Amino acid sequence: MSDLPENDQHMPLVSHLTELRTRLLRCVAAIFIIFAGLFAFTQQIYTFVSTPLRQYLPAGATMIATDVSSPFLTPLKLTMMVSLFLAIPVILHQIWGFIAPGLYKHEKRVAVPLLVSSILLFYTGMAFAYFFVFPLIFKFFAAATPAGVEMMTDITSYLDFVMTLFFAFGVAFEIPVAVVLLVWIGVVDVKYLKKIRPYVIIGCFVVGMILTPPDIFSQTLLAVPMWMLFEVGILFGSLVSKRERPEEAADDHNDQPPATQA
């Protein structure tokens, strides 16, 4: 009985929908509250995000705005996206609050670390893109600019480019969490993941080719970390599977009916 969900009771569909609406409104409110706090710093935020490119522009070159409203709308759009990224802990907390009452205690013991690690890994992926990948990519692009061509990037195009990479690396760094989750719920086992390793490596390069600019340099910078994170997921998946076996054996023993007396 101690392993049952804490709120093991049926709720009407309307109650579930009402709670879902409340939690969605909290998520939206969190995003707009963060946006309101960052609104006064929209220009500074764009300056910070564009630094990896601007430091490799040729002497005298600047970024440009080809649309009349771009100098105002582009930093505003970036600030909204930053607010969304910063609100991810609140969003995941609301998702957790919605599904947690239906989980068993042993499921919560695994779900909480996965939730926390997913947040940290997403931010780690974005930081990895900004501090490591962007300087390498923009230095390469600046060096590869043909003679007679001046590198002057449009601010809207740059925003679309970096947001794609931010999201790609943030999601890519979630691979260990996804692998552990698949092993934990029994969809795959570690032996199978090791068996399909060559296909996963090829898949990492295919995903890198799709999500990054059309050059082997950017593709490799995303594919190799994805592969390494897959290996980390296998490692932690092995630990989870080893830990679950004795617990499952104990649960099976507890679930056996009591012996009848003659």
C-alpha positions as CSV (number, residue, x, y, z in Angstrom):
1,M,0.0,0.0,0.0
2,S,2.9,2.4,0.6
3,D,3.8,2.2,-3.1
4,L,0.4,3.6,-4.3
5,P,0.0,7.1,-5.7
6,E,-0.4,9.6,-3.0
7,N,-3.6,10.9,-4.4
8,D,-5.1,7.6,-5.5
9,Q,-8.6,8.8,-6.4
10,H,-10.6,9.4,-9.5
11,M,-11.1,13.0,-10.6
12,P,-13.7,14.2,-13.1
13,L,-12.5,15.2,-16.5
14,V,-13.7,18.8,-15.9
15,S,-11.4,19.0,-12.8
16,H,-8.4,17.8,-14.8
17,L,-9.1,20.3,-17.5
18,T,-9.5,23.1,-15.0
19,E,-6.2,22.2,-13.3
20,L,-4.5,22.0,-16.7
21,R,-5.8,25.5,-17.7
22,T,-4.6,26.9,-14.4
23,R,-1.1,25.5,-14.8
24,L,-1.0,26.7,-18.4
25,L,-2.0,30.2,-17.3
26,R,0.8,30.1,-14.7
27,C,3.3,29.2,-17.4
28,V,2.2,32.1,-19.6
29,A,2.2,34.5,-16.6
30,A,5.8,33.4,-15.7
31,I,6.9,34.1,-19.3
32,F,5.4,37.6,-19.4
33,I,6.6,38.5,-15.9
34,I,10.2,37.6,-17.0
35,F,9.7,39.5,-20.3
36,A,8.5,42.6,-18.4
37,G,11.6,42.5,-16.3
38,L,13.9,42.2,-19.3
39,F,12.0,44.6,-21.6
40,A,14.2,47.6,-20.6
41,F,17.3,45.6,-21.6
42,T,16.3,44.4,-25.0
43,Q,19.1,46.2,-26.8
44,Q,21.7,45.0,-24.3
45,I,20.5,41.4,-24.7
46,Y,20.8,41.5,-28.4
47,T,24.3,43.0,-28.1
48,F,25.3,40.2,-25.8
49,V,23.9,37.5,-28.1
50,S,25.5,39.0,-31.2
51,T,29.0,39.3,-29.6
52,P,30.3,36.0,-31.0
53,L,29.7,37.2,-34.6
54,R,30.6,40.9,-34.2
55,Q,34.0,40.1,-32.8
56,Y,34.9,38.3,-36.0
57,L,33.5,40.9,-38.4
58,P,36.2,42.7,-40.6
59,A,37.4,46.1,-39.4
60,G,34.8,48.7,-40.0
61,A,32.1,46.2,-40.8
62,T,28.8,46.1,-38.8
63,M,25.6,44.2,-38.7
64,I,22.8,45.6,-40.8
65,A,19.0,45.9,-40.6
66,T,17.3,45.4,-44.0
67,D,13.8,46.0,-42.7
68,V,12.5,49.3,-41.3
69,S,11.2,47.8,-38.1
70,S,14.0,45.3,-37.5
71,P,16.1,47.5,-35.1
72,F,13.1,47.5,-32.7
73,L,11.3,44.2,-33.4
74,T,14.3,41.9,-33.6
75,P,15.7,42.6,-30.1
76,L,12.1,42.4,-28.8
77,K,11.6,39.0,-30.4
78,L,14.9,37.8,-28.9
79,T,13.9,39.1,-25.4
80,M,10.6,37.1,-25.7
81,M,12.6,34.0,-26.6
82,V,15.0,34.5,-23.7
83,S,12.0,34.9,-21.4
84,L,10.7,31.6,-22.6
85,F,14.0,29.8,-22.1
86,L,14.3,31.3,-18.6
87,A,10.8,30.2,-17.7
88,I,11.5,26.6,-18.5
89,P,12.0,25.6,-14.8
90,V,8.6,27.1,-14.0
91,I,7.0,25.3,-17.0
92,L,8.5,22.0,-16.1
93,H,7.5,22.5,-12.5
94,Q,3.9,23.0,-13.6
95,I,4.0,19.9,-15.8
96,W,5.4,18.0,-12.8
97,G,2.7,19.3,-10.5
98,F,0.1,18.1,-13.0
99,I,1.4,14.5,-13.5
100,A,3.0,13.9,-10.0
101,P,-0.2,12.9,-8.2
102,G,-0.7,9.9,-10.5
103,L,2.9,8.6,-10.0
104,Y,4.0,5.9,-7.6
105,K,6.6,6.7,-5.1
106,H,9.3,4.7,-6.8
107,E,8.5,6.5,-10.0
108,K,8.9,9.9,-8.3
109,R,12.3,8.8,-7.0
110,V,13.5,8.6,-10.6
111,A,11.4,11.3,-12.1
112,V,12.6,14.1,-9.9
113,P,16.3,13.7,-10.8
114,L,15.4,13.4,-14.4
115,L,13.4,16.6,-14.2
116,V,16.2,18.5,-12.6
117,S,18.9,17.1,-14.9
118,S,16.8,17.9,-18.0
119,I,16.7,21.6,-17.0
120,L,20.5,21.7,-16.2
121,L,21.3,19.9,-19.5
122,F,19.2,22.2,-21.6
123,Y,20.9,25.3,-20.2
124,T,24.3,23.5,-20.5
125,G,23.6,22.9,-24.2
126,M,22.8,26.5,-24.8
127,A,25.9,27.7,-23.0
128,F,28.0,25.2,-25.0
129,A,26.6,26.6,-28.2
130,Y,27.3,30.2,-27.1
131,F,30.7,29.9,-25.6
132,F,32.2,27.2,-27.7
133,V,30.3,26.5,-31.0
134,F,29.5,30.1,-32.0
135,P,33.1,31.4,-31.9
136,L,34.3,28.5,-33.9
137,I,31.6,28.7,-36.5
138,F,31.8,32.5,-37.0
139,K,35.6,32.5,-37.1
140,F,35.4,29.8,-39.8
141,F,32.7,31.8,-41.8
142,A,34.7,35.0,-41.5
143,A,37.9,33.3,-42.7
144,A,36.0,31.6,-45.6
145,T,34.6,34.9,-46.9
146,P,35.7,35.3,-50.5
147,A,37.9,38.2,-51.5
148,G,35.9,41.2,-52.5
149,V,32.9,40.2,-50.3
150,E,32.3,42.2,-47.1
151,M,30.7,40.2,-44.3
152,M,27.7,42.2,-43.1
153,T,25.0,40.0,-41.5
154,D,21.3,41.1,-41.2
155,I,20.2,41.1,-37.6
156,T,17.0,39.2,-38.2
157,S,18.8,36.5,-40.1
158,Y,21.4,36.2,-37.3
159,L,18.6,35.9,-34.7
160,D,17.0,33.1,-36.7
161,F,20.3,31.4,-37.1
162,V,21.4,31.5,-33.4
163,M,17.9,30.6,-32.1
164,T,18.0,27.5,-34.2
165,L,21.4,26.5,-32.9
166,F,20.4,27.3,-29.3
167,F,17.4,25.1,-29.5
168,A,19.3,22.3,-31.3
169,F,22.0,22.1,-28.8
170,G,19.6,22.5,-25.8
171,V,17.5,19.6,-27.1
172,A,20.6,17.5,-28.1
173,F,21.9,17.8,-24.5
174,E,18.7,16.1,-23.3
175,I,19.8,12.8,-24.9
176,P,21.1,11.3,-21.6
177,V,17.7,12.0,-20.0
178,A,15.8,10.5,-23.0
179,V,18.0,7.4,-22.9
180,V,17.6,6.8,-19.2
181,L,13.9,7.4,-19.5
182,L,13.5,4.8,-22.3
183,V,15.5,2.3,-20.3
184,W,13.6,3.0,-17.1
185,I,10.1,2.5,-18.6
186,G,11.3,-0.6,-20.4
187,V,11.0,0.5,-24.0
188,V,14.6,-0.5,-24.7
189,D,17.4,-2.1,-22.7
190,V,21.1,-1.2,-22.5
191,K,22.2,-4.2,-24.6
192,Y,20.0,-3.1,-27.5
193,L,21.3,0.5,-27.3
194,K,24.8,-0.8,-27.5
195,K,23.9,-3.0,-30.5
196,I,22.4,0.0,-32.5
197,R,25.4,2.3,-31.6
198,P,26.6,2.5,-35.2
199,Y,23.2,3.6,-36.4
200,V,22.9,6.1,-33.7
201,I,26.3,7.7,-34.7
202,I,25.0,8.0,-38.3
203,G,21.8,9.4,-37.0
204,C,23.7,12.0,-35.0
205,F,25.4,13.3,-38.2
206,V,22.1,13.3,-40.1
207,V,20.5,15.4,-37.4
208,G,23.5,17.7,-37.3
209,M,23.2,18.1,-41.0
210,I,19.6,19.1,-40.8
211,L,19.8,21.4,-37.8
212,T,23.0,23.2,-38.5
213,P,24.3,25.3,-41.5
214,P,25.2,23.3,-44.6
215,D,28.8,22.7,-43.7
216,I,30.6,19.7,-42.3
217,F,32.2,21.8,-39.6
218,S,29.0,22.9,-37.9
219,Q,27.5,19.4,-38.4
220,T,30.4,17.8,-36.6
221,L,30.2,20.2,-33.7
222,L,26.7,19.1,-33.0
223,A,27.0,15.4,-34.0
224,V,30.0,14.5,-31.8
225,P,28.5,15.9,-28.6
226,M,25.2,14.1,-29.4
227,W,27.1,10.8,-29.7
228,M,29.1,11.4,-26.5
229,L,25.8,12.3,-24.6
230,F,24.3,9.1,-26.0
231,E,27.2,7.2,-24.4
232,V,26.6,9.0,-21.1
233,G,22.9,8.0,-21.3
234,I,23.9,4.3,-21.8
235,L,26.2,4.6,-18.7
236,F,23.4,6.0,-16.5
237,G,20.9,3.7,-18.1
238,S,23.0,0.7,-17.0
239,L,23.0,2.1,-13.4
240,V,19.2,2.5,-13.5
241,S,18.6,-1.0,-14.8
242,K,20.9,-2.5,-12.2
243,R,19.2,-0.6,-9.4
244,E,15.7,-1.5,-10.6
245,R,16.3,-5.3,-10.7
246,P,16.5,-5.8,-6.9
247,E,13.5,-3.5,-6.4
248,E,11.4,-5.4,-8.9
249,A,12.4,-8.7,-7.3
250,A,11.3,-7.3,-3.9
251,D,8.0,-6.0,-5.4
252,D,7.3,-9.4,-7.0
253,H,8.0,-11.1,-3.7
254,N,5.6,-8.7,-1.9
255,D,3.0,-9.2,-4.5
256,Q,2.9,-13.0,-4.0
257,P,-0.3,-14.2,-2.3
258,P,0.2,-15.4,1.3
259,A,0.5,-19.2,1.7
260,T,-2.6,-21.0,2.8
261,Q,-2.5,-23.2,5.8
262,A,-3.5,-26.8,5.4
